[in-house]
Amino acid sequence: MRIARWFIYGLPVALLLLFGLSYWNASRLSADKKNEMSLGLLGEPSTLNPIQQADSASSQVTGSIFNGLLKYSPDLEIIGDLAKSWTLHQTTTFVFRDAPTTEAAAAILQNAKKDWPAWSLERVTTRGRELILQLREPGLDASKKIRALFEASTLAPLANLRIETKNNTRELLPALRQSLSSDSILREWVESGAALEISADPALKPQIESWLAANGGGSVTVVEPVEFLAEPEVVFSLRDDVRWHDGAALTSRDAAFTYAAIMDDATASPRKPDFDLILRVETPDEHTFRVVYRKPYSPALESWMIPLLPAHLLEGKPQDWWVRNFNRTPIGTGAFKFAEWRTNEFLRVEKNPDYFDAPGPWLDGIVYRFMPDQLTLRLAFETRQVDFWSAEPWTVTAFVGDPRFEVFTSPTSSYTYIGWNLQRPLFQDPLVRRALAHAVDVPSMVRYILYGHGLQSTGIFTPQMWFFDPSITPLAHDLEKARQLLAEAGWKPGADGILEKNGERFSFTLITNNGNEVRRDIATLAQDGLKKLGIEVKVELYEWAVFLKNHINKRDFDAMVLGWSLGNSYDQFQIWHSSQANPEQLNVVGYKNPKADRLLDEIRQEYNREKIIQMAADLQRTIYDDQPYLFLYVPEGTSVMWKDAYRIRRPDGKGGWIDSPVEMTKAGWAYWSDWFYRPEFSDRLPK
């Protein structure tokens, strides 16, 4: 009887209570979810360690978790982030043959004091044979003008020497110093466990070689003669109100540790070339961070936009500890902190209530949903599972005319390319690479793949960059020219119609990542175009992680379709310098050209805007003529948002607020994302 009553009365009541509880819980979760931004990512982040990442998915997520010392303003000007201010100046040191000559040189400068302002010269001191100049501005021009005041014969010989050993250089260095006279080594810099550079008299080379032979072996190379040492210095003043997500205070120790971690070979950071020219870093106090460079490095400030790492967590820990305890569960200083990562599903970050730029952010969190391809991503956007979508070119027209959406369109700083593995004999002849560029119908790719929303690329820079050279003409689609160049390179049709040379057929595999329809279409069009010349192309698609890890990073490919999303710097040392062509580095095709190397080195030392424009143009033309990539196109970027899904409430700098729709800036539509809010939650905002 009791059981019957339970089924008649108790069960319906229990079900109603359960339904009510479920409804309340779902409503609560729905409300929480509504105050989150949902974004779609093509692929999953490889790591959330910002100094080890090399993919866009990782970069997008870590951008919300971490901060650098500096950042860009919405107008792409450099402004402070973790650093509230900074100063930039330079010490230039001349070394003379003896102390009396040094004093005479100082007297020459005192007599030319009227020229000091033009040279930005502030102070002159002497120390033995060294004449030390303090300049307000870094660079080489002023120091070269001052050098012209001195007789060349009065200067001591000076060069940078590279020492490679079979033993640990840090352990050998003290003993090497003791074997030489006290002032022989003017500067020293340890590059890695097996290499260091010193600034010294080049005549010491035989003596150092003899010492190395008696102490485990090694070699000495004169890298370059130098007339003086020009050492820029950046001094950052850090904010004193920043805390890591675990509550620890940010200090200059964190900046110094981040630099040391980047330079540690065990970290394998792709960002190491940005910091190679640093002589030393110093932490005079908890909120002062000083960086001294071995030579002028004009992109120095941009390099310190790299996110900082927490020294109190990572210092002294091996890399396998980082992998287990940090790379998937990071601690940063950003507006959002890591919350959850479900493999193949989503990654969630939540509001950091102790963010130094309080009271933002307004959102409770951001959910990054992993999508296998563009079609899935579009469906997720149209069903409002994600809030923004980077629209594919063929869909733009439909969204532009639809009142339900906000559309943000701007030129991009990215380009798409086919990269030739220059270690493969097929692609080592520049004539062949130019022939391939003429054979592939790039204008048709712009027309049919981009639907006209882009333009043909002319090399390593994009048109909106202030140092881009617009005079470079893209190679035309010209099959006859391609045939002519291939014949000139010795390729002739074989019995089966495929070109041959010395018994080798012109056949290769073109790879790219699956889930990217645009890259798949590029591979197909390239395959069709090259077939007309008698070139056999096999197309293979790989899952992104496999594509990157097993093929690109290991240089195990013939040719591949990829793209670069660039910053706003003219410094492309990592992508094109011959020293960056090793596995895991960014010169993935193995490009080597002495002229390009020289330009890449020199442009990093130049601060004059007009000279940078000239050098960048020369570099762009040199690499485009070599065609290590088949440079395809620069796409136009279009992002779509549901109408009125978000607004911006940001500080006006005067104690008030600016409330506006989401707007496009030079830095992109997402620049103010820390201050995005959903209109239905406007009651939470300050009045």
N, C-alpha and C positions, 0 to 999 in steps of 0.2 A: 504493500500500500504506500509506504514511504517512497519507494522507488518510483511508483506511478506519479505521486505528487511532485517529485523532483522533476520528472520529465514534463509534467503539465505546467508547473509554476516556476520551479527553480531554474531549469535549463534556459527557457526564454529570457528570464531576468539576467542570468549569467552571460548569455550571448549579447543582450543589450548593453550590459556593462562593458563587456569585452569590445563591442563595436564602438561604444562611446570612448573608451580608453584609446583604442586604435585611432579613432577620428581625432581625438585631442592630440595624440602623439604625432600623427601625420601632419596636423595643422601646425603644430609647433615646429616640426622639422621643416615643413614647407616655408614657414615664416623665416626660419634661420637661413634656409637656402636662398630665399629671395634677396637677402642682404649679402649674398656672395656673388662675385663675378665668376662666370664659367667661360673658360677659353679652351679651344681645341688645339692640340699639338699633333703634327704629323710625325709619328715616332715617339719613342720614350727617351728621356734624358739618359745620357751615358753615365753621368756622375753629377752630383751637386757640389762638387769641389770646384770653385771657380778658377783656380789656377791650373787645373788639369783638364778642363772641358775644352772641346773643340767642335761642338755641334750646336745648332741654333736652339734646339729644344732645351738643352741644359742651360744655355745662356739666358733664355727667356725666364726660366724659373728662378735661377740664382739672382737675377736682376731685382727680384722682389724681396730677397732674403738678405742680401749683402749690400755693403756700400764701399766705395773707394774714397781716397782722400779728396778727389776732385770729381766733377761731372760736367756735362754740358748743360747750358741754359736752353730754354725753348728756341732761342735763336742761334744755337750751336756755338755760343761763346763759353769759354772755360770758367767755371765758378766753383766755389768750395762745396764740399760735401761733409766728410768727416774732418776735413781741415777748414778752419774758419778763415785763415789767411795764409799767404806764403810770400817769400821773397826770392828773387833770382839774381845772382851776380856771378862773377868769375874771378879766379886767381890765375894769373899768367906768370910763369917762372922762366927766366932766362938763366942759363948757366954759362959763366965765363971761365977763362983759363986760370985766373987767380983772383984773389980778393981785391987788390988794388984796381984791377980792370973793372970789377963790379962797381966799386965806388965811383969810378970815372963815368960809367954808364948812368949811374943814378944822378950824377951832376948834370949830364946831358939832358936828362928828363926834367930836372928842376929848372933848367934854362928854357925849356919848351913848355912851361906851365900854362901859357896862353892856349895851347892846343889840347889841354886835358879835357875840357868839356866835350870837344868833338870826338875824343877817343873814349869817353865815359870813364876816364881814369880818375880815381879818387885818392889813392895812396900808393907810395913807393917806399919799400923797405929793402934792406940787404941782410943777407945771412951767409957769411963766408963768400963762396963763389956764386951764390944765387942772388939774382935781382928779382924781387917779388912785387908784382903789380896787382892792385885791387881795382877791378872794373865793375861799374854798375850793370853793364849789359854783357851777356855771353856772346861768343862768336869769335871768328878768326880775323876779320878785317882790321879792327883796331890794333890788335897785337902785331899783325903784319906791317902796318904803318910804323909802329914803334920799332919793330925789328930793323926797319930800313935806316934808322938813325945810328946803328952800330956797325962797326967794321966786322965783316964776316970772320976775319982771322982772330978776333978777340973772343969769339964764342967757342966754348968747349964742344967737341964732337958728342952728339947725343943721338940715340936711336932706341926704338922699342925692340926688344929681343924676346922671342918666344922660346921657352924651355920646355921640352917634353921629356918625361922621365918614366922609368919602369916602376918607381916607388911613389909613395904618397908625397905630393909636392909640399903640402903644408908641414909635413914632418921634416923634409929635407931643407926647407927654406932657411931656418935659423942657422944650420950648419953651413949652408952656402954663403950666407951673409958674413959669417965669421972667417971664411976663407978669403974674403976680399977686403980691401981697405974700407974704413968706416963709412966713407961718403961715396962709395962706388955705385951703389944701387940708389937711384934717386926716387923711384916709385916701384911698387910691386903690386901685382894683381893675380890672384889664384883663379884660374878659369875653371878647373875641375881637379879631380884627384890626380890626374897625370899630366897636367899642363899649367903653366903660369907664364905671365909676361912681366918683364921688368923694363924700366927706362934707365939706361946706363950708357957708358962709353962703349961703342961697338968694338973697340980694340980689346975689350975684355972677353970677347967670344972664345978665343983659343984657351984662355985660362979656365973659363967655365966648362968648356968641353973636357979639359983634362980632369977637372974636379969631378964631373959627372962620371967619367970613365972609371974613376977610383971609388965611386960611391953608387954602384948599381947600374950605371949606364944611362944614356939619354942623348938628346940632341939639342942644338941651339940654332935658331934661325933669326936672321935680322929681318924683322917684319917691315920696318920703314924707318928711314932717318927722320929726325924731327929737329926743328930749329928752336922750339920752345915748348913748354907744357902749358896748355890752355885747359883749365879745369873748372867748368861751371859748377855752381852749388845752388841747390834749392833747399830752403828752410821752411818747413811746414809748421804752423801753429795749430795743434789739434783742438777740437772742441772738448770741453771738460764735462759735458752733460750726456755723453754717449755710453750706453751699457750694452753688453752682449745679451743675447736672448736668455742666457742663464743667470743674468744679474751682475756678472763681473764687469768692472769698469774698463772701457777702452783706454789704452795707453800707447805711447810711442813704441813700446816693446812689441806690440802687435804688428806695426808697420815694418819694424826691423825683422821680425820673424817671417813675415810674408815674403820679404825680399830674399831672406836666406833659404826659404823653402823653394822658391822659384828657381834659385841658382843651384840647388842640390840635385845632382844627377839622378838620385833615386826617385825624385818626384816626377821626372820626365814631363816638365811643364812646357807646353808649346809656346808659352809667353816668355821664355827665357831670353830670346834675342832682344826683347824690349829693354832688358836690364843689363845686357852684356857690358855696356860702357861705364857702369858704375864702378868707381874706385873703392868707395867705402860708404857705409851709412853709420850715423851716430845718433844717440838718444841722450842729449844733455840733461833732459828731465822728462817727466811723464807725459808732457804735452808738447814737446819739441822734437821734431824728427828732421835730421839734416842728411842730405844726399849729396855726395861729391862725385862728379863724373871724371873719367880719365881724359875725355876730350869733349868738345861741344857736341851736344845731342839735342837738336831742336824739337823732336817730338817728346821730350822728357815729360812735360806736364800731362800729355794725353796718356802716357804709360801709367801714371799714378791714378787713373780711373779704375784700375784693376781692383776688384774687391779685396779687402783685407781679411786675414784669417785670425782666429783666436789663439794667441800664443799659449795662454794658460791651459788650453785643452790639448794642443797638438805638439807643443815643444817636447822633444825627446822621445816621441812615439814613432815607431817604425811604420812604413807604408802599409803593411798588412793591417795594422791597428786602425789607420785612417779608413781603409776600405770597410772594415767591420763596424766602426763606431762613428764615423763622421760623413763619409761620402754619400750616404743615403739618408742620413739624419743630421743635417748640418746645424750649426749654431752661428747666426750672423748678427748684424746690427740693424737690419732693414725694417721697413714698415710692416712687413709680415714675417712670421716665423714658421718654420716647418711644423706640420701637424701629422700628415699621414701620406703613405705612398703604397698603393696597391698595384703591383706589377700588371701590366697590360690593361689596366683600367683607368686609374686617375692618380693624381698627386694633389694634395690640398695643403695650402698655407693659410694660417689664421692671423688675425690682427695682432700686432705687437702693442700691447697697452702702454709700454714704456718707451715707445719710439721717441727719439730726441726731437723730431719735428712735430711733436704733439700740437693739437689734439688729433691729427690725422693718424691713420687713414679712417675714412668713414665706413668702409666695408668691413664686415666681420671676417671675410676670407676670400680667397681665390681658389677655384678648382680648375686644374689643368687636366683635361680629358684627352687620353691618347687615342688617336684615330689612325686606322691602317691606310687610308687613302683619302683623296680629295672628295670623292663622291660621298663617302660616309660623313666626312666633315661638313659638307654642304647640307646633307639631310639633318645632321645634328643641329645646325644653325636654323634651318627652316622649321624644325620642331621645337626650337627654343631650348635645346639642351646646352647649347653654347651661345654666348651673347654677341660675339664678334666673329667675323669670317673674312679672311683674306681671299677675296673673290677671284676665281679663275677668269682669264680674259674673256672667254666666250659667254660668261654669265653677266658681265658688267652692265650691258645695255638694259637687261631686264630689271636690274635693281635700281638703276639711275632714274627710271621713270615710275618707280613704285613708291607711293606716298607713305608706305609702312616702314620705309628704311631711311637711315642716314648713310650717305656714301662719302667716303674720304679718299681722295685720289691725289697722288703726288709722284714725282719722279723718284726712282729708287737709286741707292748707291750699291746696286748689285748687278752682276752679269752672269750669264750662263755660257758654258763653254764645253767643247770636247777636248779633253787633255790627252796628249800623246805621250806614252811612256818612252822617254828619250834614251832609256837603256836598251830598248829593243832596236836592233839594226834597221828594221823597216822605217823607223821614224827619225833616224839620225841625220838625214840629208835635208837641209833647209828647202831645197827645190821641191822635194816630195811634199813637205808640209805646206808649202805655198800652193802646190797643185791640189792638195786635198781641200784647202780653203776655197779655191776657185770652183771646185767640183760640187761642193755642198751648197744648195740653194737657200742661203740664209734669208734673203728678202721674202721668200715664200713662207719660211718659218714665222717671220714677224707677221705676215699677212694672215696665215691660216691657223697658227698655233696661238699667237697673241691677239688675233683679231685686230691687228693694227695698234694695239696698246703697248708700244715699245719701239725701239729703233736698233739698227745693226750696231754691234759693238766695234770699237776701233782700239781695243786694248785694255790695259790694266786699270784705267781710270774711267769714271762715268761723267757725263756732260755737266751735271750740276756742281761738280767739284771745281773750286776756284782755280786749280792748277791744271785742269784738263786742257788738252790741245785740240781745238776743233778743226784744225787744218788737215788732220790725218784723214785720208779718204779710205773707206772700207774696201776690201778686196771684192771685186765684182764676181757674180756668178757667171763663169765663162768656161764651158767644157772644153772648147778648143784650146784655150790657154792652158788648162789643166793637162790635156794630152801632150801639148808641146813640152811642158816642164817635166812631165814624167819620162818622155822620150829622151830629153836632154839628160835626165838622171840615169838613163840606161835601162828603163823598164819597157819591155816589148810584149805584145800579146802571145800567149802560149797556145798550145793545141786546143785547150778547152775554153779559150777566150779570156782566161784570167792572165793578168800581166805577170811576167817572169823576169828575173834578173839573176844570173849566175846559178840557175837551177832552182831558185827559190820563188814560190808563188806569192803574189801580193794578197795574202789572206790574213785576217786578224779578227779578234773578238772585241766587240764594243760592249762594255758593261755599264749598268746603272742600277739604281735602287728601284725595287718594285713599289707599287702604291703611288708613284708619281707619274701621272698620265702624260704630263708635258714632257718629261725626260724620256719616257718610252716613245712618244711620238717623234722627238728629235732623233733618237736612235734609228727609228724606222725610216725617216726621211733621209738621214745620212746614208743608211744602208742602200736605199734606192738610188740616190745620187751617185754613189761611188760604184755601184754595179754597172752604170752606164760607161764607166771608164775601164771596166775589166778588173775591178777590185772586189774581192769576196769579203763580206763583212757578216760575221755571226753575232747576233744580239743575245745577251744574257742578262737576266734581271735577278737581283738578290735582295733578300730582306736587309733593311738598313744596317743593322748591327753587324751582320755577316759581310756586307758590302764594304763597310768601313774597316772593320777589324782584320778580316782575312785577305782583303784585296788592296784597298787604298793604303792603309797604314804599312802594309808589308811590301808595297810596290809590286804586287802580283797581278798585273793586268797589262793588256796591250794598249787599250784606249778606254776612256770612260767619259760619261756625261755627268757634269757636276756644275756647281755655281758658287760664286763668292758673294757673300753679303759683307760689304766693306764698311769701315767707319768713315771718318772724315779726314784721315791723315794721308799725306803723301808718302809716308814711310811704309814701303812694302818689302822690307828686307826679309821678313820671314817667308814670304811666298816665292821670292825670286832669287835671292842670293844663293850662290853655289854652296855656301857652307851650311845651308838649311835643307839639303837634299837627302838626308839620312832617313831611315824608317822612323815613323811617328812624327816627323817634322812636316812643315807645310809646303815645302817645295816638292810637291808630290810627283811631278813629272821628271824631276832630275835636271832642271834647266841650269846650264852653265855658260856664261858669257862674260869674259873679263871686263868688257866695256860696261855691261849692265852692273857687274859687281862694283866697279869704280863709282858709277853714278849712285848706286844704292848707298854706298859708304859716304859719299860726299854730300848727298842731299840731307842726310841725317845731321850734318855738322853746320848746315847753312840756316841762318835766321832771317836773311834778307828776302822779303816776299818776291821781288822781281826775279832774283836769282833762283829761288825755288821754282818759280813758274818755268823758267828756261830749262832747268835741269830735269824737271818732271816731264816736260815735253820731249826732251831728248831720250829719257828713259822709256816713255810710252812708245815713241817711234821705234826705238831699238828693239824692244820686245815684240812689238806688233810685226815688224819686218821678219823677225826670227820665227814667228808662228809656233811657239812651243805648245800653245793652245790653238784650237780653231775657235777664235772669239766669235760667239754667236750674236747675242743681243742683250740689251739693257731693257728690262721690262718696266712698265709703269705699274706702280703699286696701288691697289684699290682695296680698301677695307669697308665692310658693311656692318652696320649696327641697327638693331631694331629701333624704330623711331621713339625718342624720349625714354629709352631704357635707362640712360644715365645722364646726369648733369655733373658739373664741376663746382665745388665750393672750395676756393683756395684763398690763402692769406693775401692781402693787398700790400703787405709790407708796412702798413701804417696803423696796425691794430684792428683793422676791419677785414671784410671778406669780399671777394669777387665771385659772384654766382653767374655761371654761364653754361650754355650747351657744350657738349664735347666738341672740341675744335681742333683743326689741323694746325700744327706748328712745324717749323723747319725740322724739329727733332721727332716729328711723327704725332699721330693722334693720341698715343698712349702716354705722352710725356707727363700729363697731370694725373695719371691713374691712381696715385696715392690719395688723391682728393676727389675721386669719383664717388658719387652717391646715387642711390636709386630714389627717384622722386617720391615713391610711396613711403620712404623712411626719412623724409625731410624733417619730421618733427624731432629727430634726434640731433639735428645740427644746431650749432650756436646761432643765435639771432643777431 
